[in-house]
Amino acid sequence: MSEDQKITLISNDGRRIEVPLAVARMSAVIAGQINDDDDDNEIENEFPCPKVSGDILQKVVDYCTHYQEEPMEKIETPLQGETIDAIVRPEWYVRYCEVDREIMFQLVAAANFLNIKPLLDLTCLAVSVSIKGKTVEELREIFHLPAPDNSNPSLNTSKQSTEESQHEESEKQKDKEGDEDMET
């Protein structure tokens, strides 16, 4: 398959985005489906992306296209700063992360689904930086998680049983230590 060949990515809403082969190969999922030994006529040139919307797929393509021209520096750990600006180079990738939280979550999911490691690293970093220092309540709101249901009697019973078991074990240990003291 020649490098100047185009591949068409199809989003879950039917949007078709034509990309160069090198851009498509950034996805390990797509690269795994392309066999270099195939005859050009036998190659599937369309790749459905059923878990990615058209707008998000376009942002993924923008990232991969730019990466071909100017690769992002590897994100080293331990992190060399606490902000995206301090950690990520070149600057284009910092600006790429300047999207609202819901779009960033969709980019994380798309990068994971398509298995594009540098994009997954960048988007996960952006999410982690954005939630650093948040309270439990703020995190529940960000991730749309319900508050724990303390009214569930089975949970309270389980907790109570655990506390009772721990208390019984503690009493047994005290009795055992007392018996040992009496023997000496």
N, CA and C atoms as an extended XYZ file, in Angstrom:
552
Properties=species:S:1:pos:R:3:atomname:S:1:resname:S:1:resid:I:1 pbc="F F F"
N         0.855       -1.174        0.000 N   MET     1
C         0.000        0.000        0.000 CA  MET     1
C         0.896        1.230        0.000 C   MET     1
N         0.687        2.139       -0.892 N   SER     2
C         1.554        3.304       -1.005 CA  SER     2
C         1.183        4.362        0.034 C   SER     2
N         2.203        5.100        0.481 N   GLU     3
C         2.014        6.118        1.517 CA  GLU     3
C         1.142        7.285        1.064 C   GLU     3
N         1.027        7.514       -0.242 N   ASP     4
C         0.196        8.621       -0.704 CA  ASP     4
C        -1.271        8.213       -0.859 C   ASP     4
N        -1.566        6.949       -0.558 N   GLN     5
C        -2.949        6.482       -0.620 CA  GLN     5
C        -3.758        7.095        0.516 C   GLN     5
N        -5.034        7.264        0.280 N   LYS     6
C        -5.927        7.846        1.279 CA  LYS     6
C        -6.809        6.760        1.882 C   LYS     6
N        -7.160        6.979        3.130 N   ILE     7
C        -8.059        6.100        3.869 CA  ILE     7
C        -9.253        6.959        4.291 C   ILE     7
N       -10.441        6.409        4.272 N   THR     8
C       -11.620        7.147        4.708 CA  THR     8
C       -12.069        6.609        6.060 C   THR     8
N       -12.124        7.501        7.025 N   LEU     9
C       -12.621        7.162        8.357 CA  LEU     9
C       -14.090        7.566        8.403 C   LEU     9
N       -14.913        6.720        8.986 N   ILE    10
C       -16.352        6.990        9.044 CA  ILE    10
C       -16.784        7.021       10.503 C   ILE    10
N       -17.298        8.176       10.926 N   SER    11
C       -17.726        8.351       12.308 CA  SER    11
C       -19.072        7.678       12.555 C   SER    11
N       -19.485        7.658       13.814 N   ASN    12
C       -20.747        7.015       14.170 CA  ASN    12
C       -21.962        7.790       13.654 C   ASN    12
N       -21.779        9.038       13.257 N   ASP    13
C       -22.876        9.815       12.694 CA  ASP    13
C       -22.765        9.931       11.168 C   ASP    13
N       -21.926        9.075       10.578 N   GLY    14
C       -21.837        8.991        9.126 CA  GLY    14
C       -20.873        9.955        8.456 C   GLY    14
N       -20.191       10.772        9.220 N   ARG    15
C       -19.237       11.711        8.633 CA  ARG    15
C       -18.045       10.947        8.082 C   ARG    15
N       -17.643       11.289        6.894 N   ARG    16
C       -16.540       10.625        6.210 CA  ARG    16
C       -15.358       11.594        6.136 C   ARG    16
N       -14.215       11.159        6.631 N   ILE    17
C       -13.024       12.004        6.650 CA  ILE    17
C       -11.901       11.243        5.961 C   ILE    17
N       -11.417       11.804        4.871 N   GLU    18
C       -10.341       11.179        4.117 CA  GLU    18
C        -9.007       11.651        4.680 C   GLU    18
N        -8.120       10.696        4.956 N   VAL    19
C        -6.818       11.026        5.545 CA  VAL    19
C        -5.716       10.247        4.834 C   VAL    19
N        -4.505       10.802        4.829 N   PRO    20
C        -3.364       10.057        4.277 CA  PRO    20
C        -3.101        8.793        5.111 C   PRO    20
N        -2.545        7.809        4.495 N   LEU    21
C        -2.253        6.539        5.159 CA  LEU    21
C        -1.403        6.731        6.413 C   LEU    21
N        -0.405        7.598        6.360 N   ALA    22
C         0.476        7.827        7.517 CA  ALA    22
C        -0.317        8.344        8.719 C   ALA    22
N        -1.298        9.182        8.460 N   VAL    23
C        -2.149        9.706        9.541 CA  VAL    23
C        -3.001        8.578       10.107 C   VAL    23
N        -3.597        7.786        9.241 N   ALA    24
C        -4.446        6.676        9.695 CA  ALA    24
C        -3.654        5.655       10.500 C   ALA    24
N        -2.401        5.455       10.133 N   ARG    25
C        -1.568        4.455       10.826 CA  ARG    25
C        -1.191        4.862       12.250 C   ARG    25
N        -1.430        6.079       12.627 N   MET    26
C        -1.181        6.440       14.025 CA  MET    26
C        -2.104        5.652       14.947 C   MET    26
N        -3.211        5.212       14.410 N   SER    27
C        -4.128        4.355       15.157 CA  SER    27
C        -3.651        2.917       15.040 C   SER    27
N        -3.311        2.309       16.179 N   ALA    28
C        -2.863        0.914       16.157 CA  ALA    28
C        -3.991        0.001       15.675 C   ALA    28
N        -5.230        0.387       15.924 N   VAL    29
C        -6.371       -0.407       15.465 CA  VAL    29
C        -6.407       -0.442       13.945 C   VAL    29
N        -6.269        0.710       13.316 N   ILE    30
C        -6.294        0.773       11.847 CA  ILE    30
C        -5.021        0.168       11.269 C   ILE    30
N        -3.875        0.486       11.852 N   ALA    31
C        -2.600       -0.059       11.355 CA  ALA    31
C        -2.622       -1.582       11.378 C   ALA    31
N        -3.274       -2.155       12.387 N   GLY    32
C        -3.366       -3.611       12.474 CA  GLY    32
C        -4.235       -4.234       11.397 C   GLY    32
N        -5.091       -3.435       10.789 N   GLN    33
C        -5.969       -3.938        9.735 CA  GLN    33
C        -5.395       -3.724        8.341 C   GLN    33
N        -4.284       -2.979        8.261 N   ILE    34
C        -3.653       -2.700        6.974 CA  ILE    34
C        -2.448       -3.608        6.827 C   ILE    34
N        -2.446       -4.386        5.774 N   ASN    35
C        -1.327       -5.282        5.511 CA  ASN    35
C        -0.540       -4.706        4.338 C   ASN    35
N         0.716       -4.378        4.574 N   ASP    36
C         1.556       -3.770        3.524 CA  ASP    36
C         1.720       -4.656        2.294 C   ASP    36
N         1.550       -5.952        2.440 N   ASP    37
C         1.736       -6.872        1.328 CA  ASP    37
C         0.501       -6.974        0.443 C   ASP    37
N        -0.615       -6.402        0.891 N   ASP    38
C        -1.852       -6.478        0.110 CA  ASP    38
C        -1.703       -5.728       -1.200 C   ASP    38
N        -2.371       -6.219       -2.192 N   ASP    39
C        -2.470       -5.507       -3.476 CA  ASP    39
C        -3.402       -4.325       -3.252 C   ASP    39
N        -3.091       -3.172       -3.830 N   ASP    40
C        -3.902       -1.969       -3.631 CA  ASP    40
C        -5.380       -2.202       -3.897 C   ASP    40
N        -5.704       -3.091       -4.819 N   ASN    41
C        -7.106       -3.328       -5.161 CA  ASN    41
C        -7.839       -4.110       -4.082 C   ASN    41
N        -7.107       -4.827       -3.256 N   GLU    42
C        -7.734       -5.682       -2.255 CA  GLU    42
C        -7.864       -5.008       -0.897 C   GLU    42
N        -7.356       -3.804       -0.748 N   ILE    43
C        -7.333       -3.152        0.553 CA  ILE    43
C        -8.636       -2.437        0.830 C   ILE    43
N        -9.107       -2.616        2.033 N   GLU    44
C       -10.301       -1.900        2.482 CA  GLU    44
C        -9.877       -0.469        2.785 C   GLU    44
N       -10.454        0.482        2.091 N   ASN    45
C       -10.070        1.882        2.266 CA  ASN    45
C       -10.984        2.644        3.203 C   ASN    45
N       -11.990        1.991        3.737 N   GLU    46
C       -12.910        2.641        4.662 CA  GLU    46
C       -12.838        1.944        6.009 C   GLU    46
N       -12.736        2.764        7.044 N   PHE    47
C       -12.653        2.226        8.388 CA  PHE    47
C       -13.713        2.892        9.255 C   PHE    47
N       -14.707        2.127        9.683 N   PRO    48
C       -15.734        2.697       10.550 CA  PRO    48
C       -15.180        2.939       11.954 C   PRO    48
N       -15.609        4.027       12.548 N   CYS    49
C       -15.232        4.377       13.920 CA  CYS    49
C       -16.535        4.526       14.712 C   CYS    49
N       -17.167        3.401       15.056 N   PRO    50
C       -18.513        3.428       15.613 CA  PRO    50
C       -18.646        4.079       16.993 C   PRO    50
N       -17.554        4.300       17.662 N   LYS    51
C       -17.627        4.903       18.994 CA  LYS    51
C       -17.194        6.359       19.004 C   LYS    51
N       -17.017        6.944       17.803 N   VAL    52
C       -16.481        8.305       17.713 CA  VAL    52
C       -17.393        9.158       16.831 C   VAL    52
N       -17.812       10.317       17.356 N   SER    53
C       -18.647       11.237       16.576 CA  SER    53
C       -17.797       11.955       15.529 C   SER    53
N       -18.462       12.555       14.552 N   GLY    54
C       -17.767       13.249       13.479 CA  GLY    54
C       -16.893       14.394       13.969 C   GLY    54
N       -17.413       15.216       14.892 N   ASP    55
C       -16.637       16.348       15.399 CA  ASP    55
C       -15.385       15.885       16.144 C   ASP    55
N       -15.544       14.848       16.948 N   ILE    56
C       -14.392       14.331       17.711 CA  ILE    56
C       -13.410       13.647       16.760 C   ILE    56
N       -13.917       12.904       15.793 N   LEU    57
C       -13.033       12.255       14.824 CA  LEU    57
C       -12.222       13.297       14.060 C   LEU    57
N       -12.830       14.430       13.744 N   GLN    58
C       -12.094       15.497       13.050 CA  GLN    58
C       -10.975       16.038       13.939 C   GLN    58
N       -11.251       16.192       15.238 N   LYS    59
C       -10.206       16.660       16.160 CA  LYS    59
C        -9.079       15.628       16.272 C   LYS    59
N        -9.420       14.348       16.256 N   VAL    60
C        -8.411       13.289       16.282 CA  VAL    60
C        -7.552       13.359       15.019 C   VAL    60
N        -8.193       13.537       13.876 N   VAL    61
C        -7.462       13.654       12.607 CA  VAL    61
C        -6.572       14.895       12.621 C   VAL    61
N        -7.072       16.003       13.163 N   ASP    62
C        -6.254       17.218       13.275 CA  ASP    62
C        -4.989       16.934       14.085 C   ASP    62
N        -5.156       16.237       15.207 N   TYR    63
C        -4.010       15.890       16.057 CA  TYR    63
C        -3.016       15.030       15.273 C   TYR    63
N        -3.506       13.958       14.669 N   CYS    64
C        -2.615       13.021       13.968 CA  CYS    64
C        -1.920       13.675       12.774 C   CYS    64
N        -2.634       14.556       12.087 N   THR    65
C        -2.042       15.262       10.947 CA  THR    65
C        -0.922       16.189       11.427 C   THR    65
N        -1.184       16.930       12.493 N   HIS    66
C        -0.153       17.824       13.018 CA  HIS    66
C         1.037       17.027       13.546 C   HIS    66
N         0.757       15.903       14.167 N   TYR    67
C         1.812       15.051       14.726 CA  TYR    67
C         2.773       14.589       13.630 C   TYR    67
N         2.259       14.370       12.425 N   GLN    68
C         3.117       13.963       11.303 CA  GLN    68
C         4.091       15.076       10.930 C   GLN    68
N         3.661       16.322       11.074 N   GLU    69
C         4.482       17.473       10.709 CA  GLU    69
C         5.399       17.914       11.847 C   GLU    69
N         4.881       17.868       13.075 N   GLU    70
C         5.616       18.332       14.251 CA  GLU    70
C         5.252       17.425       15.433 C   GLU    70
N         6.010       16.343       15.617 N   PRO    71
C         5.669       15.406       16.695 CA  PRO    71
C         5.707       16.060       18.079 C   PRO    71
N         4.811       15.593       18.923 N   MET    72
C         4.785       16.054       20.306 CA  MET    72
C         5.935       15.377       21.049 C   MET    72
N         6.582       16.140       21.936 N   GLU    73
C         7.622       15.541       22.763 CA  GLU    73
C         6.970       14.557       23.722 C   GLU    73
N         7.669       13.471       24.017 N   LYS    74
C         7.144       12.453       24.929 CA  LYS    74
C         6.885       13.081       26.295 C   LYS    74
N         5.780       12.724       26.896 N   ILE    75
C         5.444       13.214       28.237 CA  ILE    75
C         6.189       12.337       29.232 C   ILE    75
N         7.169       12.939       29.892 N   GLU    76
C         8.030       12.196       30.815 CA  GLU    76
C         7.409       12.146       32.205 C   GLU    76
N         7.632       11.033       32.880 N   THR    77
C         7.233       10.917       34.279 CA  THR    77
C         8.482       10.660       35.099 C   THR    77
N         8.592       11.212       36.284 N   PRO    78
C         7.592       12.074       36.906 CA  PRO    78
C         7.432       13.365       36.106 C   PRO    78
N         6.237       13.913       36.190 N   LEU    79
C         5.922       15.117       35.428 CA  LEU    79
C         6.832       16.266       35.825 C   LEU    79
N         7.199       17.069       34.852 N   GLN    80
C         8.120       18.184       35.080 CA  GLN    80
C         7.386       19.499       35.337 C   GLN    80
N         6.196       19.426       35.847 N   GLY    81
C         5.406       20.612       36.147 CA  GLY    81
C         4.010       20.212       36.566 C   GLY    81
N         3.179       21.222       36.818 N   GLU    82
C         1.822       20.949       37.272 CA  GLU    82
C         0.763       21.456       36.303 C   GLU    82
N         1.188       22.085       35.216 N   THR    83
C         0.242       22.580       34.230 CA  THR    83
C         0.592       22.006       32.860 C   THR    83
N        -0.381       22.009       31.973 N   ILE    84
C        -0.132       21.535       30.608 CA  ILE    84
C         0.980       22.371       29.976 C   ILE    84
N         0.944       23.689       30.209 N   ASP    85
C         1.963       24.589       29.637 CA  ASP    85
C         3.376       24.186       30.051 C   ASP    85
N         3.527       23.736       31.290 N   ALA    86
C         4.851       23.402       31.801 CA  ALA    86
C         5.322       22.016       31.366 C   ALA    86
N         4.390       21.161       30.953 N   ILE    87
C         4.722       19.762       30.676 CA  ILE    87
C         4.810       19.455       29.182 C   ILE    87
N         3.929       20.043       28.385 N   VAL    88
C         3.762       19.640       26.989 CA  VAL    88
C         4.483       20.589       26.039 C   VAL    88
N         5.169       20.002       25.055 N   ARG    89
C         5.826       20.747       23.984 CA  ARG    89
C         5.613       19.993       22.695 C   ARG    89
N         5.525       20.633       21.579 N   PRO    90
C         5.447       22.058       21.295 CA  PRO    90
C         4.117       22.678       21.734 C   PRO    90
N         4.071       23.987       21.655 N   GLU    91
C         2.937       24.797       22.099 CA  GLU    91
C         1.617       24.398       21.430 C   GLU    91
N         1.642       23.949       20.202 N   TRP    92
C         0.415       23.594       19.495 CA  TRP    92
C        -0.410       22.606       20.302 C   TRP    92
N         0.266       21.650       20.956 N   TYR    93
C        -0.424       20.611       21.720 CA  TYR    93
C        -1.046       21.171       22.993 C   TYR    93
N        -0.445       22.206       23.544 N   VAL    94
C        -1.022       22.890       24.701 CA  VAL    94
C        -2.348       23.515       24.284 C   VAL    94
N        -2.347       24.214       23.163 N   ARG    95
C        -3.583       24.844       22.657 CA  ARG    95
C        -4.627       23.794       22.289 C   ARG    95
N        -4.186       22.648       21.795 N   TYR    96
C        -5.095       21.565       21.432 CA  TYR    96
C        -5.934       21.133       22.640 C   TYR    96
N        -5.344       21.220       23.821 N   CYS    97
C        -6.023       20.797       25.049 CA  CYS    97
C        -6.989       21.850       25.588 C   CYS    97
N        -7.051       22.992       24.960 N   GLU    98
C        -7.921       24.064       25.436 CA  GLU    98
C        -9.334       23.883       24.900 C   GLU    98
N        -9.990       22.840       25.381 N   VAL    99
C       -11.373       22.527       25.025 CA  VAL    99
C       -12.146       22.281       26.309 C   VAL    99
N       -13.470       22.276       26.214 N   ASP   100
C       -14.226       22.032       27.441 CA  ASP   100
C       -14.076       20.575       27.873 C   ASP   100
N       -14.409       20.339       29.111 N   ARG   101
C       -14.170       19.040       29.746 CA  ARG   101
C       -14.863       17.893       29.010 C   ARG   101
N       -16.093       18.085       28.580 N   GLU   102
C       -16.828       17.010       27.906 CA  GLU   102
C       -16.150       16.611       26.589 C   GLU   102
N       -15.650       17.586       25.855 N   ILE   103
C       -14.928       17.272       24.617 CA  ILE   103
C       -13.647       16.520       24.951 C   ILE   103
N       -12.963       16.940       26.016 N   MET   104
C       -11.734       16.249       26.408 CA  MET   104
C       -12.025       14.794       26.770 C   MET   104
N       -13.125       14.554       27.480 N   PHE   105
C       -13.492       13.170       27.821 CA  PHE   105
C       -13.751       12.352       26.552 C   PHE   105
N       -14.393       12.965       25.566 N   GLN   106
C       -14.655       12.267       24.308 CA  GLN   106
C       -13.352       12.005       23.546 C   GLN   106
N       -12.405       12.931       23.640 N   LEU   107
C       -11.102       12.718       23.003 CA  LEU   107
C       -10.344       11.573       23.674 C   LEU   107
N       -10.432       11.491       24.999 N   VAL   108
C        -9.808       10.370       25.724 CA  VAL   108
C       -10.410        9.059       25.226 C   VAL   108
N       -11.739        9.000       25.151 N   ALA   109
C       -12.414        7.777       24.710 CA  ALA   109
C       -12.030        7.424       23.271 C   ALA   109
N       -11.971        8.423       22.394 N   ALA   110
C       -11.607        8.174       20.990 CA  ALA   110
C       -10.166        7.689       20.880 C   ALA   110
N        -9.254        8.333       21.606 N   ALA   111
C        -7.844        7.929       21.573 CA  ALA   111
C        -7.688        6.500       22.095 C   ALA   111
N        -8.462        6.159       23.107 N   ASN   112
C        -8.422        4.810       23.659 CA  ASN   112
C        -8.996        3.808       22.652 C   ASN   112
N       -10.163        4.114       22.082 N   PHE   113
C       -10.810        3.218       21.129 CA  PHE   113
C        -9.931        2.979       19.898 C   PHE   113
N        -9.329        4.050       19.380 N   LEU   114
C        -8.492        3.939       18.184 CA  LEU   114
C        -7.055        3.530       18.505 C   LEU   114
N        -6.732        3.495       19.785 N   ASN   115
C        -5.399        3.119       20.262 CA  ASN   115
C        -4.324        4.011       19.636 C   ASN   115
N        -4.430        5.315       19.956 N   ILE   116
C        -3.447        6.305       19.517 CA  ILE   116
C        -2.729        6.772       20.782 C   ILE   116
N        -1.630        6.112       21.108 N   LYS   117
C        -0.966        6.323       22.390 CA  LYS   117
C        -0.573        7.776       22.682 C   LYS   117
N         0.072        8.511       21.767 N   PRO   118
C         0.450        9.881       22.137 CA  PRO   118
C        -0.766       10.768       22.416 C   PRO   118
N        -1.859       10.555       21.694 N   LEU   119
C        -3.076       11.335       21.950 CA  LEU   119
C        -3.703       10.913       23.274 C   LEU   119
N        -3.688        9.632       23.568 N   LEU   120
C        -4.225        9.153       24.851 CA  LEU   120
C        -3.397        9.717       26.004 C   LEU   120
N        -2.076        9.722       25.870 N   ASP   121
C        -1.214       10.297       26.914 CA  ASP   121
C        -1.533       11.773       27.137 C   ASP   121
N        -1.675       12.510       26.042 N   LEU   122
C        -1.945       13.951       26.147 CA  LEU   122
C        -3.305       14.218       26.784 C   LEU   122
N        -4.326       13.541       26.325 N   THR   123
C        -5.677       13.811       26.839 CA  THR   123
C        -5.832       13.349       28.284 C   THR   123
N        -5.227       12.239       28.633 N   CYS   124
C        -5.279       11.789       30.036 CA  CYS   124
C        -4.534       12.775       30.936 C   CYS   124
N        -3.417       13.283       30.467 N   LEU   125
C        -2.685       14.301       31.218 CA  LEU   125
C        -3.564       15.529       31.421 C   LEU   125
N        -4.230       15.975       30.359 N   ALA   126
C        -5.086       17.162       30.451 CA  ALA   126
C        -6.208       16.950       31.463 C   ALA   126
N        -6.801       15.768       31.467 N   VAL   127
C        -7.856       15.480       32.443 CA  VAL   127
C        -7.279       15.462       33.852 C   VAL   127
N        -6.142       14.814       34.038 N   SER   128
C        -5.562       14.715       35.381 CA  SER   128
C        -5.173       16.088       35.925 C   SER   128
N        -4.637       16.952       35.073 N   VAL   129
C        -4.279       18.304       35.499 CA  VAL   129
C        -5.542       19.079       35.876 C   VAL   129
N        -6.614       18.874       35.120 N   SER   130
C        -7.849       19.628       35.375 CA  SER   130
C        -8.567       19.189       36.651 C   SER   130
N        -8.331       17.966       37.122 N   ILE   131
C        -9.028       17.509       38.329 CA  ILE   131
C        -8.152       17.556       39.575 C   ILE   131
N        -6.894       17.872       39.403 N   LYS   132
C        -5.986       17.904       40.548 CA  LYS   132
C        -6.478       18.914       41.587 C   LYS   132
N        -6.541       18.476       42.826 N   GLY   133
C        -6.930       19.348       43.923 CA  GLY   133
C        -8.426       19.517       44.113 C   GLY   133
N        -9.222       18.801       43.341 N   LYS   134
C       -10.674       18.917       43.462 CA  LYS   134
C       -11.160       18.118       44.670 C   LYS   134
N       -12.266       18.566       45.239 N   THR   135
C       -12.872       17.834       46.350 CA  THR   135
C       -13.616       16.622       45.809 C   THR   135
N       -14.000       15.724       46.710 N   VAL   136
C       -14.760       14.545       46.317 CA  VAL   136
C       -16.067       14.961       45.650 C   VAL   136
N       -16.715       15.959       46.210 N   GLU   137
C       -17.981       16.423       45.637 CA  GLU   137
C       -17.775       16.986       44.232 C   GLU   137
N       -16.709       17.753       44.039 N   GLU   138
C       -16.415       18.305       42.718 CA  GLU   138
C       -16.116       17.186       41.711 C   GLU   138
N       -15.390       16.162       42.151 N   LEU   139
C       -15.083       15.035       41.276 CA  LEU   139
C       -16.345       14.264       40.899 C   LEU   139
N       -17.255       14.106       41.858 N   ARG   140
C       -18.525       13.443       41.547 CA  ARG   140
C       -19.281       14.216       40.479 C   ARG   140
N       -19.261       15.525       40.585 N   GLU   141
C       -19.955       16.360       39.604 CA  GLU   141
C       -19.270       16.275       38.235 C   GLU   141
N       -17.948       16.351       38.222 N   ILE   142
C       -17.185       16.296       36.969 CA  ILE   142
C       -17.442       14.979       36.234 C   ILE   142
N       -17.413       13.875       36.976 N   PHE   143
C       -17.541       12.559       36.356 CA  PHE   143
C       -18.973       12.024       36.373 C   PHE   143
N       -19.906       12.883       36.769 N   HIS   144
C       -21.324       12.526       36.791 CA  HIS   144
C       -21.575       11.276       37.635 C   HIS   144
N       -20.973       11.244       38.819 N   LEU   145
C       -21.129       10.118       39.722 CA  LEU   145
C       -22.120       10.480       40.822 C   LEU   145
N       -23.038        9.580       41.156 N   PRO   146
C       -23.985        9.880       42.232 CA  PRO   146
C       -23.291        9.825       43.585 C   PRO   146
N       -23.860       10.558       44.526 N   ALA   147
C       -23.349       10.493       45.897 CA  ALA   147
C       -23.650        9.106       46.435 C   ALA   147
N       -22.866        8.624       47.380 N   PRO   148
C       -23.135        7.296       47.937 CA  PRO   148
C       -24.504        7.280       48.610 C   PRO   148
N       -25.177        6.153       48.508 N   ASP   149
C       -26.510        5.996       49.086 CA  ASP   149
C       -26.362        5.407       50.484 C   ASP   149
N       -26.402        6.265       51.500 N   ASN   150
C       -26.243        5.807       52.882 CA  ASN   150
C       -27.521        5.215       53.449 C   ASN   150
N       -28.613        5.268       52.684 N   SER   151
C       -29.881        4.750       53.184 CA  SER   151
C       -30.043        3.262       52.916 C   SER   151
N       -29.095        2.643       52.213 N   ASN   152
C       -29.189        1.227       51.891 CA  ASN   152
C       -28.883        0.407       53.143 C   ASN   152
N       -29.890       -0.255       53.707 N   PRO   153
C       -29.686       -0.995       54.960 CA  PRO   153
C       -28.683       -2.131       54.827 C   PRO   153
N       -28.591       -2.752       53.666 N   SER   154
C       -27.637       -3.856       53.525 CA  SER   154
C       -26.202       -3.354       53.634 C   SER   154
N       -25.941       -2.136       53.159 N   LEU   155
C       -24.608       -1.569       53.300 CA  LEU   155
C       -24.312       -1.261       54.757 C   LEU   155
N       -25.289       -0.693       55.458 N   ASN   156
C       -25.098       -0.366       56.871 CA  ASN   156
C       -24.923       -1.633       57.695 C   ASN   156
N       -25.686       -2.675       57.398 N   THR   157
C       -25.574       -3.937       58.107 CA  THR   157
C       -24.203       -4.536       57.875 C   THR   157
N       -23.754       -4.479       56.648 N   SER   158
C       -22.445       -5.023       56.317 CA  SER   158
C       -21.356       -4.286       57.085 C   SER   158
N       -21.459       -2.949       57.115 N   LYS   159
C       -20.482       -2.152       57.840 CA  LYS   159
C       -20.536       -2.481       59.327 C   LYS   159
N       -21.764       -2.604       59.859 N   GLN   160
C       -21.935       -2.900       61.268 CA  GLN   160
C       -21.355       -4.275       61.576 C   GLN   160
N       -21.611       -5.271       60.718 N   SER   161
C       -21.085       -6.619       60.927 CA  SER   161
C       -19.571       -6.605       60.920 C   SER   161
N       -18.985       -5.840       60.026 N   THR   162
C       -17.529       -5.744       59.954 CA  THR   162
C       -16.974       -5.134       61.228 C   THR   162
N       -17.612       -4.073       61.713 N   GLU   163
C       -17.160       -3.440       62.950 CA  GLU   163
C       -17.301       -4.396       64.130 C   GLU   163
N       -18.403       -5.154       64.166 N   GLU   164
C       -18.597       -6.119       65.255 CA  GLU   164
C       -17.532       -7.204       65.206 C   GLU   164
N       -17.217       -7.687       64.008 N   SER   165
C       -16.194       -8.726       63.854 CA  SER   165
C       -14.834       -8.208       64.310 C   SER   165
N       -14.513       -6.972       63.936 N   GLN   166
C       -13.243       -6.389       64.341 CA  GLN   166
C       -13.189       -6.247       65.859 C   GLN   166
N       -14.303       -5.838       66.467 N   HIS   167
C       -14.358       -5.689       67.927 CA  HIS   167
C       -14.173       -7.045       68.597 C   HIS   167
N       -14.838       -8.101       68.088 N   GLU   168
C       -14.702       -9.447       68.654 CA  GLU   168
C       -13.259       -9.925       68.556 C   GLU   168
N       -12.604       -9.702       67.415 N   GLU   169
C       -11.205      -10.098       67.242 CA  GLU   169
C       -10.312       -9.371       68.242 C   GLU   169
N       -10.589       -8.084       68.426 N   SER   170
C        -9.812       -7.291       69.368 CA  SER   170
C        -9.972       -7.833       70.785 C   SER   170
N       -11.187       -8.191       71.162 N   GLU   171
C       -11.454       -8.750       72.498 CA  GLU   171
C       -10.751      -10.095       72.677 C   GLU   171
N       -10.784      -10.950       71.653 N   LYS   172
C       -10.107      -12.246       71.719 CA  LYS   172
C        -8.611      -12.045       71.920 C   LYS   172
N        -8.025      -11.058       71.203 N   GLN   173
C        -6.594      -10.789       71.325 CA  GLN   173
C        -6.263      -10.334       72.739 C   GLN   173
N        -7.107       -9.460       73.307 N   LYS   174
C        -6.886       -8.993       74.675 CA  LYS   174
C        -6.957      -10.155       75.659 C   LYS   174
N        -7.956      -11.035       75.484 N   ASP   175
C        -8.088      -12.203       76.358 CA  ASP   175
C        -6.862      -13.093       76.252 C   ASP   175
N        -6.366      -13.301       75.045 N   LYS   176
C        -5.195      -14.144       74.819 CA  LYS   176
C        -3.977      -13.538       75.497 C   LYS   176
N        -3.803      -12.223       75.361 N   GLU   177
C        -2.664      -11.554       75.989 CA  GLU   177
C        -2.781      -11.632       77.507 C   GLU   177
N        -4.000      -11.523       78.021 N   GLY   178
C        -4.221      -11.630       79.467 CA  GLY   178
C        -3.881      -13.021       79.971 C   GLY   178
N        -4.249      -14.063       79.218 N   ASP   179
C        -3.939      -15.434       79.589 CA  ASP   179
C        -2.442      -15.661       79.626 C   ASP   179
N        -1.712      -15.073       78.665 N   GLU   180
C        -0.267      -15.236       78.601 CA  GLU   180
C         0.389      -14.553       79.794 C   GLU   180
N        -0.129      -13.378       80.223 N   ASP   181
C         0.415      -12.675       81.368 CA  ASP   181
C         0.232      -13.474       82.640 C   ASP   181
N        -0.893      -14.180       82.757 N   MET   182
C        -1.195      -14.979       83.954 CA  MET   182
C        -0.271      -16.170       84.041 C   MET   182
N         0.163      -16.718       82.917 N   GLU   183
C         1.025      -17.890       82.895 CA  GLU   183
C         2.445      -17.563       83.313 C   GLU   183
N         2.845      -16.300       83.197 N   THR   184
C         4.241      -15.955       83.523 CA  THR   184
C         4.414      -15.527       84.922 C   THR   184
